[in-house]
Amino acid sequence: ATERGLWAVAERAGVTRDELARALSNMAAGAALAEANRVALAEELGLWGVPSFRVGEWASWGQDRLPLVRHALGLART
């Protein structure tokens, strides 16, 4: 919830301060991308909320679906 915390999280994720500063300077583009993803999630996949998953044609939501995600990923590799 603080700038210091944001920098710490970014650093742990491997994002440099310069990369984070560039992303923060273009928040409108990020908001537009998030909205486009929200619309696609609802309209194309019929899903809502997080966590939502899509592997190929298979899509689902819910943390309890993680074993199914693992299975779908294994099938996608073959």
C-alpha positions as CSV (number, residue, x, y, z in Angstrom):
1,A,0.0,0.0,0.0
2,T,3.1,2.2,-0.1
3,E,5.5,3.2,-2.8
4,R,8.3,1.6,-0.8
5,G,6.3,-1.6,-0.7
6,L,5.6,-1.4,-4.4
7,W,9.3,-1.1,-5.1
8,A,10.0,-4.1,-2.8
9,V,7.4,-6.3,-4.6
10,A,8.7,-5.3,-8.0
11,E,12.3,-6.0,-7.0
12,R,11.3,-9.5,-5.8
13,A,9.5,-10.1,-9.1
14,G,12.6,-9.1,-11.1
15,V,11.2,-5.8,-12.3
16,T,13.8,-3.0,-12.4
17,R,13.0,0.5,-11.0
18,D,13.2,1.9,-14.5
19,E,10.7,-0.7,-15.8
20,L,8.3,0.1,-13.0
21,A,8.7,3.8,-13.5
22,R,7.8,3.4,-17.2
23,A,4.8,1.3,-16.4
24,L,3.6,3.8,-13.8
25,S,4.0,6.7,-16.2
26,N,1.5,5.1,-18.6
27,M,-1.3,4.0,-16.3
28,A,-4.0,4.8,-18.9
29,A,-2.6,2.1,-21.2
30,G,-2.5,-0.4,-18.3
31,A,-6.1,0.5,-17.4
32,A,-7.2,0.0,-21.0
33,L,-5.5,-3.4,-21.2
34,A,-7.1,-4.5,-18.0
35,E,-10.5,-3.5,-19.3
36,A,-10.0,-5.3,-22.6
37,N,-8.9,-8.4,-20.6
38,R,-12.0,-8.1,-18.4
39,V,-14.3,-7.9,-21.4
40,A,-12.6,-10.8,-23.1
41,L,-12.9,-12.9,-20.0
42,A,-16.6,-12.3,-19.7
43,E,-17.7,-12.2,-23.3
44,E,-15.3,-14.8,-24.9
45,L,-14.9,-17.2,-22.1
46,G,-18.0,-16.7,-20.0
47,L,-15.8,-16.3,-16.9
48,W,-15.5,-13.7,-14.2
49,G,-13.2,-13.0,-11.3
50,V,-10.0,-14.5,-10.2
51,P,-8.4,-16.8,-10.4
52,S,-9.5,-17.6,-14.0
53,F,-7.6,-20.0,-16.2
54,R,-7.4,-20.8,-19.9
55,V,-5.3,-23.5,-21.5
56,G,-6.1,-23.9,-25.2
57,E,-9.8,-24.3,-25.5
58,W,-10.3,-25.3,-21.9
59,A,-11.2,-22.5,-19.4
60,S,-12.3,-22.5,-15.8
61,W,-12.1,-20.5,-12.6
62,G,-11.5,-21.1,-9.0
63,Q,-8.5,-22.0,-6.9
64,D,-9.9,-25.5,-6.4
65,R,-9.3,-26.0,-10.2
66,L,-5.5,-26.0,-10.0
67,P,-5.2,-29.8,-10.4
68,L,-7.3,-29.5,-13.6
69,V,-5.0,-26.6,-14.8
70,R,-2.0,-28.8,-14.2
71,H,-3.7,-31.7,-16.2
72,A,-4.6,-29.3,-19.0
73,L,-1.1,-28.0,-19.2
74,G,0.3,-31.5,-19.4
75,L,-2.1,-32.3,-22.3
76,A,-1.1,-29.1,-24.1
77,R,2.5,-30.1,-24.1
78,T,1.9,-33.4,-26.0
